[in-house]
Amino acid sequence: MKKNKRSLSSVGSEHLVYTQKVAGSNPAGTTYTRFWKLWAKSLGTKANEKDNKISDKVAFIRTLLILQAVITNLLIVLNIIKNW
């Protein structure tokens, strides 16, 4: 049998049944999740359609590879400017 989550209303004796998921008071969690989903999509296709944990690990590794390429390119440009 499924239990309903109930809460007392401001009236006190009336019970309200929550049927919708309520987001937490911290909006940073949802903003981070939205950013991560957008970033993972920008990296390419999902590595595993059935398991999001594996896909997240692959997206993290792809992120590290992109960061390594950006840092390398930045150092090359700085070296060119320095020796110009």
C-alpha positions as CSV (number, residue, x, y, z in Angstrom):
1,M,0.0,0.0,0.0
2,K,1.3,3.4,-0.9
3,K,1.5,6.0,1.8
4,N,0.7,9.6,1.0
5,K,2.9,12.4,2.5
6,R,0.6,14.6,4.6
7,S,1.2,17.9,6.2
8,L,-0.9,20.1,8.5
9,S,-2.2,23.2,6.9
10,S,-2.4,26.7,8.5
11,V,-5.9,25.7,9.8
12,G,-4.4,22.9,11.8
13,S,-6.9,20.1,11.4
14,E,-7.0,20.0,7.6
15,H,-4.5,17.6,6.0
16,L,-3.0,18.4,2.6
17,V,-1.6,15.7,0.3
18,Y,1.5,16.6,-1.6
19,T,1.2,15.2,-5.2
20,Q,4.0,17.2,-6.8
21,K,7.7,17.1,-6.2
22,V,8.8,20.3,-4.4
23,A,12.2,21.6,-5.2
24,G,14.5,22.4,-2.3
25,S,15.2,25.9,-1.1
26,N,18.7,25.8,-2.6
27,P,18.5,26.8,-6.3
28,A,22.2,26.1,-6.9
29,G,21.6,22.4,-7.1
30,T,19.2,22.8,-10.0
31,T,21.4,25.3,-11.7
32,Y,24.4,23.0,-11.5
33,T,22.3,20.1,-12.8
34,R,21.1,22.1,-15.8
35,F,24.6,23.3,-16.5
36,W,26.0,19.8,-16.3
37,K,23.4,18.4,-18.6
38,L,24.0,21.2,-21.2
39,W,27.8,20.7,-20.9
40,A,27.5,16.9,-21.3
41,K,25.3,17.4,-24.4
42,S,27.9,19.8,-25.9
43,L,30.6,17.1,-25.4
44,G,28.8,14.7,-27.7
45,T,26.5,11.7,-27.5
46,K,25.9,9.8,-24.3
47,A,28.4,7.0,-23.7
48,N,25.8,4.7,-22.2
49,E,22.1,5.3,-22.8
50,K,21.0,3.0,-19.9
51,D,23.4,4.2,-17.2
52,N,23.7,7.9,-16.4
53,K,26.6,7.3,-13.9
54,I,28.8,5.9,-16.6
55,S,27.8,8.7,-19.0
56,D,28.7,11.2,-16.3
57,K,32.1,9.6,-15.8
58,V,32.8,9.7,-19.6
59,A,31.7,13.3,-19.7
60,F,34.0,14.2,-16.9
61,I,37.0,12.6,-18.7
62,R,36.1,14.4,-21.9
63,T,36.0,17.7,-19.9
64,L,39.5,17.0,-18.6
65,L,40.7,16.4,-22.1
66,I,39.2,19.7,-23.3
67,L,40.7,21.6,-20.3
68,Q,44.1,20.1,-21.1
69,A,43.8,21.2,-24.7
70,V,42.7,24.7,-23.7
71,I,45.5,25.1,-21.2
72,T,48.1,23.9,-23.7
73,N,46.9,26.3,-26.3
74,L,46.9,29.2,-23.8
75,L,50.5,28.4,-22.8
76,I,51.6,28.3,-26.5
77,V,50.0,31.6,-27.2
78,L,51.6,33.2,-24.1
79,N,55.0,31.8,-25.2
80,I,54.6,33.4,-28.6
81,I,53.6,36.7,-27.1
82,K,56.5,36.6,-24.7
83,N,59.1,36.0,-27.4
84,W,57.6,38.3,-30.0
